[in-house]
Amino acid sequence: MKSYIDLLGDIVTNSEIIQNRTGINANMVIGRHFSHDMKTGFPLLTTKKVNLHTIAVELEGFIKGITDKRWYQSRKCYIWDEWCSPTIIQSKYNLGHMEQLQLLTDQQRKSPSMSPKMQPLLDSINRLDVEMITPDMVRKAIQLYESDLGPVYGYQWRHYGKQYYVNESNGMYTYDAFDGVDQLARLVDTMKSNPYDRRMVVTALNPLEIRNNTLALPPCHWAFEVHSNGIEFDLLWHQRSVDVFLGLPYNIASYALLMKLLEKETGLIARQLHGFLGNVHIYDNHMNQVNTQRQREPFELPKLILPDNVNIFDWEATQWKLDNYQHHGFLKGEVAV
């Protein structure tokens, strides 16, 4: 996608270096616009391999309102591994960091995490001398182990305004009495009944949850909206913080997949995908990969095929095919937590 490669070049040329909470400097620009014509193909990057399975599992979880990362992990999706609800840490680990580590080690022994990263990280920490173990190391290990994410994206999409309570049953977190506002269902109904409506907005941003510090991660892509001429529709998403190398390719493909599901559900034709991006950055430890990617010649975009009778609310992440996905090799990058 030329628009994505152009954005990489824009950041390399025009960014300023900014310190941030992750401890890894970011090369930052502010206020950028991404757009893609869905009729030209499905916007999955070809200048590096991108795993659509992982993206599809996450989107299915959002559509279903899932807030337990073990659901994702059981489907081989590990992108939420490094985060958990701060509420869990505050209530369960109100201890010194060495006592936290002991509790965590005992829990991992009795009930191992589903993340393949967990045991190697814990082993590496436990091999260190005591004076070398820091609270930050232990915090990251706890976040990797605990699985409740709090009322993140999907919960807000499907149950906005509902007080978040969780119970653990059969090894998975579930939440009580489904009410609140089902924004996604309202969007689908409006697209079908009144496609000219200018109020088709879904938000994942709940200021109360941010104030109360209940979220594993405050929403980066915090809202999306749909606009239609009665035949075609455009989808616009808004994103406050954009990790351009690791995160943005997933965001683009995820909202494009959502568009194709909405197309199947409503009969309206997916036209333009737009991203309105706030703090747009490339981390220092991704710059070599970005330079490699900019030198690669893009391939033609693939075509996404969904079942004809798919229902967006029953759709599963295995129900898709990609036709003619040609790509360059995978480029690894560490996530900044």
Beta strands, then each sheet from edge to edge (+ up, - down):
strand 1: 16-18
strand 2: 26-37
strand 3: 166-169
strand 4: 172-175
strand 5: 201-203
strand 6: 221-228
strand 7: 232-243
strand 8: 269-283
strand 9: 303-305
strand 10: 321-323
sheet 1: 1+ 2- 8+ 7+ 6- 5+
sheet 2: 3+ 4-
sheet 3: 9+ 10-
end
